[in-house]
Amino acid sequence: MWLEGFLRTLLRRSLTKEKRIALENTVPLLEGRFEGTEELGLYLHIPFCRQICHYCPYNKEIYRPEVAARYVEAVKKEIDTYSDLAGNTPVTSFYIGGGTPTTMLQSGLEEILKHVFGVFNMQCDIHMESHPNDLSSENLNAIVSLGVEHLSMGVEAVQDRHLEALGRPYTVMQVTAAVERAVRTGFKCVNVDVMFALPGQTYEEIEETGHDLVGLGVDQISAYPLFTFPYTKLARTAKDESYGSSSVFKRRKMLGILEGVFYEAGLERTSVWAFTKPGVPKYCSVTVPLYVGLGASGGSYLKDLFYLNTFNVEEYINALEAGREPIALSLDLSERMQMAGWLYWRIYETRFRKSDFEKRFGKEFDQVYGRYMKPLSLLGFLEDDGDEVVLSDEGTYWLHVLEDLFSIEYVSKLWGTSQQEPWPESVVL
């Protein structure tokens, strides 16, 4: 643990030059923050689920129709606050996550989306998460009618014993049928999420998983290792039952098996964990560097500012009903912190252009980060042609392992505290 702490401190200081990063319980002035912004991303958080899965770290609560109805009105009020602020700035990326967005198919999601398109200058498709149990033919048609063209669902495993351990409320047969219905519906991209490095999972099961998912004909497969955040039920179970966390080397071997299956099937890597059919627009979360997050726990990033709404759904609703901002925490970002954030997400996407960095910050990439590129190239982690940098499979994995040292601890602190306290005084990362 001391080594992880040392590496985390070293990464933070070398990349951000910050000795301490602290979000404070202050509502920032947003007037003028959008000036000069060429495009925005938009995130909408739906915090409702019909049940809570054992492993899930995200902000959610059990769906209740009366709370959902109030939530719709609150989100519309929050959208209105951006009417003058965002002006006519094009929104070029829109992602709906949760929770489970499809819990609100017949209870307000359409109303929220209508409001979004009435206020923001929407210039993009909609990407939305879903739950396999919500994907009846009727519901899939309803999703299409909302304008959703990119759909994702959490399959998570293709062995019933692992689905049971994760607390997923369906069988392999049921989830397979849901995926097949979605594929037939005609979305631009159907993505399925699957986990690996599950407790007791074998290499043979990993290979079986890869082949089964390819055989379903989906457009994209996102394969993630199981992360046990300390405040989840699975983390407590793992501690009680002495589950050993899979080593980074075992995870690498499992991911390597999946890579082999996916590449053989003709898929291309489009992010650290995602593999997509050639020519298909990938399913993804917000892709634009600057974005606004709507809803309880929505996070927003505006050039030199990051702020986060309260996680508590009731407090979020109460704040907006009372005419107050739902913002719980904010952080002013130094230029060096902005650069580190930019690099983090470019590594996640596995490729970037130095010229994009120079356009964003007015500085040459190599002057800021060039000293890191040559040793990484010598290790075979990336190729650098002078402008475009492309990570290899090995580089993609191991550089993200380093990022995880930095980010998972921060996310655990920030989300863990925010889920316990609606309005924290501060969170020190």
C-alpha positions in Angstrom: 0.0 0.0 0.0 2.8 2.4 0.8 4.2 1.8 -2.7 0.9 2.7 -4.3 0.7 5.8 -2.2 4.2 6.8 -3.2 3.5 6.3 -6.9 0.2 8.1 -6.6 1.9 11.1 -5.1 4.7 11.0 -7.7 2.2 10.9 -10.5 0.2 13.8 -9.1 3.2 16.0 -8.6 4.9 15.2 -11.9 1.7 15.6 -14.0 -0.2 18.4 -12.2 2.5 20.1 -10.0 0.0 20.0 -7.2 0.8 19.0 -3.7 -2.8 18.8 -2.7 -6.1 18.7 -4.7 -9.2 19.6 -2.8 -12.8 20.1 -4.0 -14.6 22.7 -1.8 -18.3 23.2 -1.0 -18.6 26.4 -3.1 -21.0 27.3 -5.9 -18.8 28.8 -8.7 -19.9 31.8 -10.8 -20.7 30.3 -14.2 -21.3 33.6 -16.0 -18.8 33.9 -18.8 -17.4 30.4 -18.4 -18.7 29.3 -21.8 -17.2 32.2 -23.7 -14.9 31.0 -26.5 -16.1 27.4 -26.2 -16.5 25.9 -29.7 -18.4 22.8 -28.7 -19.8 21.1 -25.6 -20.6 17.6 -24.5 -23.7 16.9 -22.4 -24.3 14.1 -19.8 -27.6 13.3 -18.3 -27.7 11.1 -15.1 -30.7 8.9 -14.4 -30.1 7.7 -10.8 -32.8 5.0 -10.6 -32.5 1.2 -10.7 -35.0 -1.6 -10.1 -32.4 -3.3 -7.9 -28.9 -2.6 -6.8 -26.2 -4.8 -8.2 -23.4 -6.0 -5.8 -20.5 -4.4 -7.7 -22.0 -1.1 -8.9 -20.1 2.0 -7.7 -22.3 4.5 -9.5 -24.9 6.9 -7.9 -28.3 5.2 -7.8 -31.3 4.4 -5.7 -34.4 2.2 -6.1 -36.9 3.5 -8.6 -40.0 5.1 -7.1 -42.5 6.7 -9.5 -43.3 9.7 -7.3 -39.6 10.6 -6.9 -39.0 10.1 -10.6 -41.8 12.5 -11.4 -40.2 15.2 -9.2 -36.8 14.4 -10.6 -38.1 15.2 -14.2 -39.2 18.6 -13.1 -35.9 19.3 -11.3 -33.8 18.3 -14.2 -35.8 20.6 -16.5 -35.2 23.5 -14.1 -31.5 22.7 -14.2 -31.5 22.6 -18.0 -33.1 26.1 -17.9 -30.2 27.5 -15.9 -28.0 26.8 -18.9 -30.2 28.5 -21.5 -28.4 31.8 -21.4 -25.1 30.5 -20.2 -24.5 28.0 -23.1 -26.2 30.1 -25.6 -25.9 28.7 -29.1 -22.8 26.6 -28.4 -23.1 23.4 -30.4 -23.5 20.3 -28.3 -21.7 17.6 -30.3 -21.8 14.7 -27.8 -24.8 13.5 -25.7 -24.6 10.6 -23.3 -27.4 9.3 -21.0 -26.1 7.1 -18.1 -27.1 6.0 -14.6 -28.3 4.2 -12.7 -30.6 2.7 -15.4 -31.9 5.3 -17.9 -34.5 2.8 -19.2 -36.3 2.8 -15.8 -37.8 6.1 -17.0 -38.9 5.1 -20.5 -42.6 5.6 -19.6 -42.1 8.1 -16.8 -40.4 11.2 -17.9 -37.3 10.5 -20.0 -39.1 11.7 -23.2 -40.1 14.9 -21.4 -36.5 15.6 -20.3 -35.1 14.9 -23.8 -37.7 17.3 -25.3 -36.5 20.0 -22.9 -32.8 19.3 -23.7 -33.4 19.7 -27.4 -35.5 22.8 -26.8 -32.7 24.6 -24.8 -29.4 23.4 -26.1 -28.1 23.6 -29.7 -28.0 19.8 -30.2 -25.8 18.7 -33.1 -25.3 15.0 -32.3 -26.7 11.5 -31.8 -27.8 10.2 -28.5 -25.9 7.4 -26.7 -27.8 5.7 -23.9 -27.2 2.9 -21.4 -29.9 0.3 -20.8 -30.7 -2.8 -18.8 -31.3 -6.1 -20.6 -34.5 -6.7 -18.6 -35.9 -3.5 -20.1 -35.3 -4.4 -23.7 -38.6 -5.9 -24.8 -39.6 -5.3 -28.4 -42.0 -2.6 -27.3 -39.4 -0.8 -25.2 -36.8 -1.0 -28.0 -39.2 0.7 -30.3 -39.8 3.4 -27.6 -36.1 3.9 -27.3 -35.8 4.4 -31.1 -38.7 6.9 -31.0 -36.7 9.0 -28.5 -34.0 9.5 -31.1 -31.5 7.1 -29.4 -29.2 5.7 -32.1 -26.4 4.2 -30.0 -27.4 1.7 -27.3 -25.4 -0.1 -24.6 -26.4 -2.8 -22.2 -24.6 -4.4 -19.3 -24.4 -8.1 -20.1 -21.5 -8.5 -17.6 -21.1 -12.3 -17.9 -22.2 -15.2 -20.0 -22.1 -17.9 -17.3 -25.0 -18.1 -14.9 -22.8 -18.6 -11.9 -21.1 -15.3 -12.5 -24.3 -13.5 -13.1 -25.6 -14.7 -9.8 -22.4 -13.7 -8.0 -22.7 -10.2 -9.5 -26.4 -9.9 -8.5 -27.6 -9.6 -12.1 -31.4 -10.5 -12.3 -31.4 -12.6 -15.4 -30.0 -15.8 -16.9 -27.6 -16.2 -19.8 -30.6 -17.3 -22.0 -32.6 -14.2 -21.1 -29.8 -11.7 -21.7 -28.8 -13.4 -25.0 -32.4 -12.9 -26.2 -32.3 -9.3 -25.2 -29.1 -8.6 -27.1 -30.4 -10.3 -30.2 -33.6 -8.2 -30.1 -31.5 -5.0 -29.8 -29.2 -6.0 -32.7 -32.3 -6.6 -34.9 -33.7 -3.2 -34.0 -31.3 -1.3 -36.3 -29.3 1.0 -34.0 -26.2 2.6 -35.5 -24.2 0.9 -32.7 -25.2 -1.7 -30.2 -22.6 -2.1 -27.4 -22.4 -4.7 -24.7 -20.4 -4.4 -21.5 -18.8 -7.5 -20.1 -16.6 -8.0 -17.0 -13.5 -10.1 -16.6 -11.3 -11.1 -13.6 -14.4 -12.1 -11.7 -14.0 -14.2 -8.5 -13.1 -17.8 -9.6 -13.3 -17.0 -13.3 -11.1 -19.3 -15.5 -9.2 -18.5 -18.7 -11.5 -21.0 -20.5 -14.5 -19.0 -19.4 -12.9 -15.8 -20.7 -12.3 -17.3 -24.2 -15.9 -18.7 -24.2 -17.2 -15.2 -23.3 -15.3 -13.6 -26.2 -16.6 -16.1 -28.7 -20.2 -16.0 -27.4 -20.4 -12.2 -27.6 -18.9 -12.0 -31.1 -21.4 -14.6 -32.1 -24.3 -12.3 -31.1 -23.4 -9.9 -33.9 -23.1 -6.8 -31.7 -21.2 -3.7 -33.1 -19.0 -3.2 -30.1 -17.8 -5.0 -27.0 -16.5 -3.2 -23.9 -14.6 -5.6 -21.7 -13.7 -4.2 -18.2 -11.9 -5.9 -15.3 -13.9 -6.0 -12.1 -13.1 -3.1 -9.9 -14.2 -3.5 -6.3 -14.8 0.0 -4.9 -14.7 -0.1 -1.1 -18.3 1.2 -0.6 -20.0 -1.5 -2.7 -21.6 -4.7 -1.5 -19.2 -6.8 -3.5 -16.2 -5.2 -1.8 -17.6 -6.1 1.6 -18.4 -9.6 0.5 -14.9 -10.0 -0.9 -13.5 -9.0 2.4 -15.8 -11.3 4.4 -15.2 -14.3 2.2 -11.4 -13.6 1.6 -11.7 -13.3 -2.2 -8.3 -12.4 -3.6 -8.1 -9.5 -6.0 -6.9 -10.6 -9.4 -3.3 -9.5 -10.0 -2.6 -7.0 -12.7 -0.7 -9.8 -14.6 -3.7 -12.1 -14.5 -5.9 -9.3 -15.7 -3.5 -8.7 -18.5 -3.6 -12.3 -19.6 -7.4 -12.4 -19.5 -7.6 -9.2 -21.6 -5.0 -10.7 -24.0 -7.3 -13.7 -24.5 -10.2 -11.4 -25.3 -8.0 -9.2 -27.6 -7.1 -12.3 -29.6 -10.8 -13.4 -30.0 -11.9 -9.8 -30.9 -9.1 -9.2 -33.4 -9.7 -12.5 -35.1 -13.3 -11.5 -35.5 -12.2 -8.2 -37.2 -13.0 -5.8 -34.4 -10.7 -2.8 -33.8 -9.6 -1.4 -30.5 -11.3 2.1 -30.0 -10.4 2.7 -26.4 -8.7 1.0 -23.5 -11.6 -1.5 -23.0 -13.7 -1.1 -26.2 -13.5 -3.1 -29.5 -15.7 -2.0 -32.4 -16.5 -3.2 -35.9 -14.7 -1.3 -38.6 -16.8 1.5 -40.1 -19.2 1.6 -37.2 -19.5 4.8 -35.1 -18.3 3.7 -31.7 -20.6 3.8 -28.6 -19.0 6.0 -26.0 -19.6 8.4 -23.1 -19.1 12.2 -23.6 -16.2 12.6 -26.0 -15.9 16.4 -26.1 -13.2 17.7 -23.6 -15.6 20.3 -22.2 -19.0 19.1 -20.9 -22.0 19.8 -18.7 -23.4 17.2 -16.4 -27.2 17.2 -15.6 -28.9 15.5 -12.7 -27.9 14.2 -9.3 -24.1 13.6 -9.3 -23.7 15.2 -12.7 -20.1 16.5 -13.1 -19.2 19.4 -15.4 -15.9 20.5 -16.8 -15.5 24.0 -18.3 -11.9 24.8 -19.3 -10.6 25.9 -15.8 -13.4 24.6 -13.6 -14.8 21.3 -12.5 -17.9 21.1 -10.4 -20.2 18.3 -9.2 -23.9 18.2 -8.3 -25.0 16.7 -5.0 -25.4 12.9 -5.2 -28.4 12.8 -3.0 -31.5 12.7 -5.3 -33.9 14.2 -2.7 -31.4 17.1 -1.9 -30.9 17.7 -5.7 -34.7 18.0 -6.2 -35.1 20.2 -3.1 -32.4 22.6 -4.2 -33.9 23.2 -7.6 -37.4 23.4 -6.2 -36.1 26.1 -3.9 -34.4 28.0 -6.8 -30.9 27.0 -5.7 -28.0 25.5 -7.7 -27.6 21.8 -7.0 -23.8 22.1 -7.1 -22.1 20.5 -4.0 -18.4 20.7 -4.8 -16.1 22.6 -7.2 -12.5 22.8 -8.1 -10.6 25.5 -10.0 -8.2 23.9 -12.4 -4.7 25.2 -13.0 -3.4 25.0 -16.6 -1.2 22.0 -15.6 -4.2 20.2 -14.1 -6.1 20.8 -17.4 -3.2 19.4 -19.4 -3.1 16.3 -17.2 -6.8 15.7 -17.6 -6.5 16.1 -21.4 -3.6 13.5 -21.4 -5.5 11.1 -19.2 -8.5 10.9 -21.6 -6.3 10.7 -24.7 -4.5 7.7 -23.2 -7.9 6.2 -22.5 -8.8 6.6 -26.2 -5.4 5.0 -27.1 -4.3 7.6 -29.6 -4.0 11.4 -29.9 -2.4 14.2 -31.9 0.1 16.5 -30.4 -1.3 19.3 -32.6 -4.6 19.0 -30.8 -2.8 19.6 -27.5 -1.1 22.7 -29.0 -4.4 24.0 -30.3 -6.0 23.6 -26.9 -3.2 25.0 -24.7 -1.0 27.0 -27.0 2.1 25.0 -26.1 4.1 22.3 -27.8 3.2 18.9 -26.5 6.9 17.8 -26.4 7.9 20.7 -24.3 5.4 19.6 -21.6 5.4 15.8 -21.9 8.1 15.0 -24.5 10.5 13.5 -21.9 7.9 10.7 -21.2 7.4 9.7 -24.8 10.9 8.4 -25.7 11.2 5.8 -22.9 7.6 4.7 -23.4 8.4 4.2 -27.1 11.5 2.2 -26.3 9.4 0.0 -24.1 7.1 -0.7 -27.0 4.2 1.0 -25.3 3.5 3.5 -28.1 4.5 4.7 -31.6 5.2 8.4 -32.1 5.4 9.7 -35.7 6.0 13.3 -34.7 2.4 14.3 -34.4 0.1 11.2 -33.9 0.8 9.0 -30.9 -0.7 5.5 -30.9 -0.6 3.2 -28.0 0.2 -0.5 -28.4 -1.9 -3.2 -26.7 0.8 -3.5 -24.0 1.0 0.3 -23.6 -2.7 0.6 -23.5 -3.0 -1.8 -20.6 0.0 -0.8 -18.5 -0.4 2.9 -18.9 -4.0 2.5 -17.8 -2.8 0.5 -14.8 -0.7 3.6 -13.8 -3.7 5.8 -14.4 -5.8 3.6 -12.1 -3.3 4.1 -9.3 -4.1 7.8 -9.6 -7.8 7.8 -10.5 -9.5 4.9 -8.7 -8.4 6.1 -5.3 -9.6 9.6 -6.2 -13.0 8.3 -7.5 -13.4 6.2 -4.3 -12.8 9.2 -2.1 -15.0 11.6 -4.1 -17.9 9.3 -4.8 -17.7 7.5 -1.4 -17.8 10.8 0.5 -20.5 12.3 -1.8 -22.8 9.3 -1.4 -22.5 9.6 2.4 -22.8 13.4 2.6 -25.1 15.4 0.4 -23.1 18.7 0.8 -19.5 17.8 1.9 -17.5 20.7 3.2 -14.5 19.5 1.2 -13.0 16.4 -0.3 -9.2 16.1 -0.4 -8.0 13.8 -3.2 
